[in-house]
Amino acid sequence: MEEYDALLQELSENITNEDLDQLKSACKEDIPSEKSEEIASCQDWFSFLEKHDKLAKDNLAYIEHIFEISRRPDLLTWLSTTGLKS
C-alpha cells in the first residue's frame, strides 16, 4: 500500500488547482456538483474516487481515462511508468 500512497502523493504534487478543476469537470458524470465543490485538493479528489470504487491500488483505469480525456498525457505516461498496473 505504501507504493500506492506514494503514487497518489506524487500525482498530487504534479496537479495544480487549475488541473484539478479540469479533472473534476472530466468526471462530472460521477461527481455530483455539490460534492465537486467540496473537493478542494487532489487528496480530496482521490478520497472521493476511492469511496466510490473508482480508484484503488489495483484499479487505476478510471484516473487513466480521466487523464486521457483531460488532455494530460504527461500524467498518463507518468502513471504507466510507475509499475502499478490498473
Helices and strands as residue ranges (DSSP letters): H 2-13, H 17-26, H 33-38, H 42-51, H 61-69, H 73-80
